[in-house]
């Protein structure tokens, strides 16, 4: 399968290098050198994955990530010259799927891209399932809550998929991290908790009275909703 990649980075030399390098792996690559051009190409190119630099002129990569997440769940790998853990956490809180500090080895970037794209391709092949007002289409990777579509990032859907497939079982952070592989393990405990917090917020799930995701303190998380027996009408 051919994947379309959008690189948003003001380093034109790096853009040219990545374009040549990634083409050898079968990727179709587009590039943008500033935030405005990147946001426009995100709408017109419809990439399968975005490589986004944090340090952009005029608007930070964090701001761009936030803007993209308002309308799209496309996977995002953020690049930065700064290696601070809190910068990584901020990017992940905004919905990035992975984070790679500069300078980096291009082959490591490819490995991370392939890991994220495998999650997109392989996450859930089960039928559509319904849990009260929550409907999950695992094949199309879509979620609805009371007939309103919920926009989940790649990591959020991967975590939800894992919890539902193991409903009733308590999964620890290590097990959940396998579903979110590719994210730097340096801050993985925080990453899992951030992902679960965002997922709950989007599902309107109160952690004090959980309908879907229950925290088992000191261990991890479990999916507690009971599946509806009637079929959901096709959309």
C-alpha positions as CSV (number, residue, x, y, z in Angstrom):
1,X,0.0,0.0,0.0
2,X,1.3,3.5,-0.9
3,X,1.1,6.1,1.9
4,X,0.9,9.8,1.4
5,X,3.2,11.8,3.8
6,X,3.2,15.5,4.5
7,X,6.3,17.0,6.0
8,X,5.8,20.5,7.7
9,X,9.3,21.9,8.5
10,X,10.9,25.2,7.7
11,X,14.3,23.5,7.0
12,X,14.0,23.1,3.2
13,X,17.2,21.1,3.1
14,X,15.8,18.6,5.5
15,X,12.5,18.5,3.5
16,X,14.4,17.6,0.3
17,X,16.5,15.0,2.1
18,X,13.4,13.3,3.6
19,X,11.5,13.5,0.3
20,X,14.4,11.5,-1.4
21,X,14.8,9.1,1.5
22,X,11.2,8.3,2.0
23,X,10.5,7.8,-1.7
24,X,12.9,4.8,-1.5
25,X,10.5,3.3,1.0
26,X,7.5,3.8,-1.3
27,X,6.1,6.9,0.4
28,X,4.6,9.7,-1.7
29,X,5.9,12.8,0.0
30,X,4.7,16.5,0.1
31,X,6.3,19.3,2.0
32,X,5.5,22.7,3.5
33,X,7.9,25.2,5.0
34,X,5.5,27.1,7.3
35,X,2.3,26.6,9.3
36,X,-0.1,28.2,6.8
37,X,1.2,26.2,3.9
38,X,1.1,23.0,6.0
39,X,-2.5,23.6,7.1
40,X,-3.6,24.2,3.5
41,X,-1.8,21.1,2.2
42,X,-3.3,19.1,5.1
43,X,-6.7,19.9,3.6
44,X,-5.8,19.4,0.0
45,X,-3.3,16.6,0.0
46,X,-5.2,14.5,2.6
47,X,-2.1,12.8,4.0
48,X,-2.0,9.5,5.7
49,X,0.6,10.8,8.2
50,X,2.1,14.2,9.0
51,X,5.7,14.8,10.1
52,X,5.5,18.1,12.0
53,X,8.4,20.3,13.3
54,X,7.7,22.1,16.6
55,X,9.8,25.2,15.8
56,X,8.0,26.8,12.9
57,X,8.0,30.5,12.0
58,X,4.8,32.4,12.9
59,X,3.0,29.5,14.6
60,X,4.5,26.7,16.6
61,X,4.1,23.1,15.7
62,X,2.0,22.7,18.9
63,X,-0.4,25.3,17.5
64,X,-0.5,23.5,14.2
65,X,-1.1,20.2,15.8
66,X,-4.0,21.7,17.8
67,X,-5.5,23.2,14.6
68,X,-5.2,19.9,12.8
69,X,-6.9,18.0,15.7
70,X,-9.9,20.2,15.5
71,X,-10.9,18.5,12.2
72,X,-8.7,15.5,11.6
73,X,-7.4,12.4,13.4
74,X,-4.5,11.9,10.9
75,X,-1.4,10.5,12.6
76,X,1.2,13.1,13.6
77,X,4.9,12.6,14.4
78,X,6.4,15.7,15.9
79,X,10.1,16.7,15.4
80,X,12.0,19.0,17.7
81,X,15.5,20.2,18.3
82,X,14.5,20.2,22.0
83,X,14.6,17.0,23.9
84,X,12.8,18.0,27.1
85,X,10.3,15.5,28.3
86,X,7.7,18.1,29.0
87,X,7.8,19.2,25.4
88,X,7.0,15.6,24.4
89,X,4.2,15.5,26.9
90,X,2.7,18.8,25.6
91,X,2.7,17.4,22.0
92,X,1.1,14.2,23.1
93,X,-1.5,16.0,25.1
94,X,-2.4,17.9,22.0
95,X,-2.9,14.6,20.1
96,X,0.4,13.8,18.5
97,X,1.1,10.1,18.0
98,X,4.8,10.1,18.4
99,X,7.7,12.5,19.1
100,X,11.3,12.4,17.7
101,X,14.1,14.8,18.7
102,X,16.5,16.3,16.2
103,X,19.0,15.3,15.0
104,X,17.6,11.9,14.1
105,X,18.6,9.0,12.0
106,X,16.3,8.8,9.0
107,X,15.9,5.1,9.4
108,X,14.6,5.6,12.9
109,X,12.0,8.0,11.5
110,X,10.9,5.4,9.0
111,X,10.6,2.8,11.7
112,X,8.4,5.1,13.8
113,X,6.3,6.0,10.7
114,X,5.8,2.3,9.9
115,X,4.8,1.5,13.5
116,X,2.2,4.3,13.5
117,X,0.9,3.3,10.1
118,X,0.6,-0.3,11.1
119,X,-1.7,0.8,13.9
120,X,-3.8,2.6,11.4
121,X,-3.9,-0.4,9.1
122,X,-4.3,-3.2,11.7
123,X,-6.2,-1.7,14.6
124,X,-9.4,-3.7,14.9
125,X,-11.0,-5.8,12.2
126,X,-13.9,-6.8,14.3
127,X,-17.5,-6.0,13.5
128,X,-19.3,-2.9,14.6
129,X,-20.3,-3.1,18.3
130,X,-22.5,-1.0,20.5
131,X,-22.3,-0.2,24.2
132,X,-25.3,1.8,25.2
133,X,-24.9,5.2,23.4
134,X,-21.4,4.3,22.3
135,X,-20.9,2.7,18.9
136,X,-17.5,1.5,17.6
137,X,-16.8,0.5,14.0
138,X,-13.5,-1.3,14.3
139,X,-13.0,-1.8,10.5
140,X,-13.5,1.9,9.6
141,X,-12.0,3.1,12.9
142,X,-15.0,5.3,13.6
143,X,-16.8,6.0,16.9
144,X,-20.2,7.6,17.6
145,X,-21.6,8.7,20.9
146,X,-25.4,9.1,20.8
147,X,-25.2,9.4,17.0
148,X,-22.6,12.1,17.1
149,X,-19.2,11.1,15.6
150,X,-16.3,11.3,18.0
151,X,-12.9,12.3,16.5
152,X,-10.2,10.1,18.1
153,X,-6.5,10.2,17.4
154,X,-4.7,7.0,16.2
155,X,-3.4,6.4,19.8
156,X,-6.8,7.0,21.4
157,X,-8.5,4.6,19.0
158,X,-5.8,2.0,19.5
159,X,-6.2,2.2,23.3
160,X,-10.0,1.9,23.0
161,X,-9.7,-1.0,20.7
162,X,-7.4,-2.8,23.1
163,X,-9.6,-2.2,26.1
164,X,-12.8,-3.3,24.3
165,X,-11.2,-6.5,22.9
166,X,-10.1,-7.3,26.5
167,X,-13.3,-6.1,28.2
168,X,-13.5,-7.0,31.9
169,X,-9.7,-7.7,32.1
170,X,-7.5,-5.2,33.9
171,X,-4.7,-4.1,31.6
172,X,-1.6,-2.6,33.1
173,X,0.3,0.3,31.5
174,X,2.9,-1.9,29.9
175,X,0.1,-3.8,28.1
176,X,-1.6,-0.6,27.0
177,X,1.8,0.8,25.9
178,X,2.1,-2.1,23.4
179,X,-1.0,-0.6,21.7
180,X,0.7,2.8,21.7
181,X,4.1,1.5,20.6
182,X,6.4,4.0,18.9
183,X,6.0,6.6,21.6
184,X,9.2,7.2,23.5
185,X,9.2,5.0,26.6
186,X,11.0,7.7,28.6
187,X,7.6,9.2,29.5
188,X,5.3,6.3,28.8
189,X,3.5,6.2,32.1
190,X,2.4,9.8,31.6
191,X,1.5,9.1,28.0
192,X,-0.9,6.2,28.9
193,X,-2.6,8.3,31.5
194,X,-2.8,11.3,29.1
195,X,-4.3,9.1,26.4
196,X,-6.9,7.6,28.8
197,X,-7.8,11.1,30.1
198,X,-8.4,12.4,26.6
199,X,-10.3,9.3,25.6
200,X,-12.6,9.6,28.6
201,X,-13.2,13.3,28.0
202,X,-14.2,12.6,24.4
203,X,-16.5,9.8,25.5
204,X,-18.0,11.9,28.3
205,X,-16.9,9.3,30.8
206,X,-16.7,10.4,34.4
207,X,-13.8,8.5,36.1
208,X,-15.6,8.7,39.4
209,X,-18.7,7.0,37.9
210,X,-17.3,5.3,34.8
211,X,-19.6,4.0,32.1
212,X,-16.8,2.7,29.9
213,X,-13.2,2.9,31.3
214,X,-12.5,2.2,34.9
215,X,-9.2,3.0,36.6
216,X,-7.9,0.1,38.8
217,X,-5.6,2.1,41.1
218,X,-2.0,0.9,41.2
219,X,-2.6,-1.5,38.2
220,X,-4.2,0.0,35.1
221,X,-7.5,0.3,33.3
222,X,-10.4,-1.9,32.3
223,X,-13.4,-1.6,30.0
224,X,-16.6,-2.1,32.0
225,X,-19.5,-1.4,29.6
226,X,-21.9,-4.1,28.6
227,X,-22.4,-4.7,24.9
228,X,-25.9,-4.2,23.5
229,X,-27.4,-7.3,21.9
230,X,-29.4,-5.6,19.1
231,X,-27.8,-4.8,15.8
232,X,-26.9,-1.2,15.0
233,X,-28.3,0.1,11.8
234,X,-25.6,0.6,9.1
235,X,-24.5,4.1,8.4
